[in-house]
Amino acid sequence: MNPKCLLILVSGWSLVTLGVAVFPLPIPLGVLLVSLGLGVLVPCSTLARRLLQGLRQRWARVLSRRRN
């Protein structure tokens, strides 16, 4: 594993962990941090890539239902 990918993994998972920790707060900062963390992880983590694809598919179905 190269140092760049290691740095991406550490920073991405740190953002996801911080997002989960602040999720119960009334400000929706946790959702933003988890989203940013997954976005950062995509280049180096297949798990994050699959999670993000699943979320995109789910939200695409929800948004298409709202439009109709």
PyMOL commands that place a pseudoatom at each C-alpha (Angstrom):
pseudoatom trace, name=CA, resn=MET, resi=1, chain=A, elem=C, hetatm=0, pos=[0.000, 0.000, 0.000]
pseudoatom trace, name=CA, resn=ASN, resi=2, chain=A, elem=C, hetatm=0, pos=[1.440, 3.325, -1.008]
pseudoatom trace, name=CA, resn=PRO, resi=3, chain=A, elem=C, hetatm=0, pos=[1.657, 6.260, 1.448]
pseudoatom trace, name=CA, resn=LYS, resi=4, chain=A, elem=C, hetatm=0, pos=[-0.875, 8.352, -0.498]
pseudoatom trace, name=CA, resn=CYS, resi=5, chain=A, elem=C, hetatm=0, pos=[-3.525, 5.640, -0.230]
pseudoatom trace, name=CA, resn=LEU, resi=6, chain=A, elem=C, hetatm=0, pos=[-2.751, 5.150, 3.458]
pseudoatom trace, name=CA, resn=LEU, resi=7, chain=A, elem=C, hetatm=0, pos=[-3.215, 8.875, 4.081]
pseudoatom trace, name=CA, resn=ILE, resi=8, chain=A, elem=C, hetatm=0, pos=[-6.516, 8.815, 2.177]
pseudoatom trace, name=CA, resn=LEU, resi=9, chain=A, elem=C, hetatm=0, pos=[-7.752, 5.830, 4.186]
pseudoatom trace, name=CA, resn=VAL, resi=10, chain=A, elem=C, hetatm=0, pos=[-6.828, 7.381, 7.542]
pseudoatom trace, name=CA, resn=SER, resi=11, chain=A, elem=C, hetatm=0, pos=[-8.365, 10.763, 6.740]
pseudoatom trace, name=CA, resn=GLY, resi=12, chain=A, elem=C, hetatm=0, pos=[-11.498, 9.264, 5.174]
pseudoatom trace, name=CA, resn=TRP, resi=13, chain=A, elem=C, hetatm=0, pos=[-12.225, 6.889, 8.041]
pseudoatom trace, name=CA, resn=SER, resi=14, chain=A, elem=C, hetatm=0, pos=[-11.504, 9.694, 10.518]
pseudoatom trace, name=CA, resn=LEU, resi=15, chain=A, elem=C, hetatm=0, pos=[-14.179, 11.831, 8.846]
pseudoatom trace, name=CA, resn=VAL, resi=16, chain=A, elem=C, hetatm=0, pos=[-16.653, 8.927, 8.846]
pseudoatom trace, name=CA, resn=THR, resi=17, chain=A, elem=C, hetatm=0, pos=[-15.967, 8.191, 12.537]
pseudoatom trace, name=CA, resn=LEU, resi=18, chain=A, elem=C, hetatm=0, pos=[-16.306, 11.846, 13.490]
pseudoatom trace, name=CA, resn=GLY, resi=19, chain=A, elem=C, hetatm=0, pos=[-19.535, 12.060, 11.480]
pseudoatom trace, name=CA, resn=VAL, resi=20, chain=A, elem=C, hetatm=0, pos=[-21.015, 9.072, 13.296]
pseudoatom trace, name=CA, resn=ALA, resi=21, chain=A, elem=C, hetatm=0, pos=[-19.958, 10.561, 16.640]
pseudoatom trace, name=CA, resn=VAL, resi=22, chain=A, elem=C, hetatm=0, pos=[-21.693, 13.918, 15.998]
pseudoatom trace, name=CA, resn=PHE, resi=23, chain=A, elem=C, hetatm=0, pos=[-24.699, 12.386, 14.243]
pseudoatom trace, name=CA, resn=PRO, resi=24, chain=A, elem=C, hetatm=0, pos=[-27.041, 12.724, 17.273]
pseudoatom trace, name=CA, resn=LEU, resi=25, chain=A, elem=C, hetatm=0, pos=[-26.552, 16.505, 17.418]
pseudoatom trace, name=CA, resn=PRO, resi=26, chain=A, elem=C, hetatm=0, pos=[-29.462, 18.635, 16.198]
pseudoatom trace, name=CA, resn=ILE, resi=27, chain=A, elem=C, hetatm=0, pos=[-27.310, 20.176, 13.458]
pseudoatom trace, name=CA, resn=PRO, resi=28, chain=A, elem=C, hetatm=0, pos=[-27.021, 17.790, 10.465]
pseudoatom trace, name=CA, resn=LEU, resi=29, chain=A, elem=C, hetatm=0, pos=[-23.215, 17.976, 10.520]
pseudoatom trace, name=CA, resn=GLY, resi=30, chain=A, elem=C, hetatm=0, pos=[-22.864, 14.205, 10.937]
pseudoatom trace, name=CA, resn=VAL, resi=31, chain=A, elem=C, hetatm=0, pos=[-24.470, 13.494, 7.574]
pseudoatom trace, name=CA, resn=LEU, resi=32, chain=A, elem=C, hetatm=0, pos=[-22.112, 15.947, 5.898]
pseudoatom trace, name=CA, resn=LEU, resi=33, chain=A, elem=C, hetatm=0, pos=[-19.014, 14.468, 7.553]
pseudoatom trace, name=CA, resn=VAL, resi=34, chain=A, elem=C, hetatm=0, pos=[-19.987, 10.880, 6.712]
pseudoatom trace, name=CA, resn=SER, resi=35, chain=A, elem=C, hetatm=0, pos=[-20.653, 11.899, 3.095]
pseudoatom trace, name=CA, resn=LEU, resi=36, chain=A, elem=C, hetatm=0, pos=[-17.319, 13.683, 2.838]
pseudoatom trace, name=CA, resn=GLY, resi=37, chain=A, elem=C, hetatm=0, pos=[-15.517, 10.740, 4.414]
pseudoatom trace, name=CA, resn=LEU, resi=38, chain=A, elem=C, hetatm=0, pos=[-17.032, 8.283, 1.953]
pseudoatom trace, name=CA, resn=GLY, resi=39, chain=A, elem=C, hetatm=0, pos=[-16.201, 10.618, -0.907]
pseudoatom trace, name=CA, resn=VAL, resi=40, chain=A, elem=C, hetatm=0, pos=[-12.586, 10.779, 0.227]
pseudoatom trace, name=CA, resn=LEU, resi=41, chain=A, elem=C, hetatm=0, pos=[-12.388, 6.996, 0.595]
pseudoatom trace, name=CA, resn=VAL, resi=42, chain=A, elem=C, hetatm=0, pos=[-13.687, 6.130, -2.874]
pseudoatom trace, name=CA, resn=PRO, resi=43, chain=A, elem=C, hetatm=0, pos=[-10.310, 6.063, -4.693]
pseudoatom trace, name=CA, resn=CYS, resi=44, chain=A, elem=C, hetatm=0, pos=[-8.735, 3.568, -2.260]
pseudoatom trace, name=CA, resn=SER, resi=45, chain=A, elem=C, hetatm=0, pos=[-11.567, 1.586, -0.679]
pseudoatom trace, name=CA, resn=THR, resi=46, chain=A, elem=C, hetatm=0, pos=[-13.817, -0.835, -2.519]
pseudoatom trace, name=CA, resn=LEU, resi=47, chain=A, elem=C, hetatm=0, pos=[-16.138, -0.957, 0.495]
pseudoatom trace, name=CA, resn=ALA, resi=48, chain=A, elem=C, hetatm=0, pos=[-16.672, 2.810, 0.383]
pseudoatom trace, name=CA, resn=ARG, resi=49, chain=A, elem=C, hetatm=0, pos=[-17.189, 2.629, -3.386]
pseudoatom trace, name=CA, resn=ARG, resi=50, chain=A, elem=C, hetatm=0, pos=[-19.915, -0.007, -2.974]
pseudoatom trace, name=CA, resn=LEU, resi=51, chain=A, elem=C, hetatm=0, pos=[-21.600, 1.928, -0.150]
pseudoatom trace, name=CA, resn=LEU, resi=52, chain=A, elem=C, hetatm=0, pos=[-21.623, 5.117, -2.188]
pseudoatom trace, name=CA, resn=GLN, resi=53, chain=A, elem=C, hetatm=0, pos=[-23.044, 3.332, -5.251]
pseudoatom trace, name=CA, resn=GLY, resi=54, chain=A, elem=C, hetatm=0, pos=[-25.800, 1.835, -3.113]
pseudoatom trace, name=CA, resn=LEU, resi=55, chain=A, elem=C, hetatm=0, pos=[-26.660, 5.230, -1.656]
pseudoatom trace, name=CA, resn=ARG, resi=56, chain=A, elem=C, hetatm=0, pos=[-26.742, 6.804, -5.112]
pseudoatom trace, name=CA, resn=GLN, resi=57, chain=A, elem=C, hetatm=0, pos=[-29.091, 4.099, -6.404]
pseudoatom trace, name=CA, resn=ARG, resi=58, chain=A, elem=C, hetatm=0, pos=[-31.359, 4.355, -3.390]
pseudoatom trace, name=CA, resn=TRP, resi=59, chain=A, elem=C, hetatm=0, pos=[-31.594, 8.145, -3.565]
pseudoatom trace, name=CA, resn=ALA, resi=60, chain=A, elem=C, hetatm=0, pos=[-32.133, 8.052, -7.326]
pseudoatom trace, name=CA, resn=ARG, resi=61, chain=A, elem=C, hetatm=0, pos=[-35.202, 5.846, -6.760]
pseudoatom trace, name=CA, resn=VAL, resi=62, chain=A, elem=C, hetatm=0, pos=[-36.495, 8.100, -3.983]
pseudoatom trace, name=CA, resn=LEU, resi=63, chain=A, elem=C, hetatm=0, pos=[-36.019, 11.266, -6.027]
pseudoatom trace, name=CA, resn=SER, resi=64, chain=A, elem=C, hetatm=0, pos=[-37.614, 9.759, -9.115]
pseudoatom trace, name=CA, resn=ARG, resi=65, chain=A, elem=C, hetatm=0, pos=[-40.701, 8.842, -7.058]
pseudoatom trace, name=CA, resn=ARG, resi=66, chain=A, elem=C, hetatm=0, pos=[-40.976, 12.398, -5.748]
pseudoatom trace, name=CA, resn=ARG, resi=67, chain=A, elem=C, hetatm=0, pos=[-40.791, 13.886, -9.240]
pseudoatom trace, name=CA, resn=ASN, resi=68, chain=A, elem=C, hetatm=0, pos=[-43.674, 11.749, -10.539]
for i in range(1, 68): cmd.bond("trace and resi %d" % i, "trace and resi %d" % (i + 1))
show_as sticks, trace
zoom trace
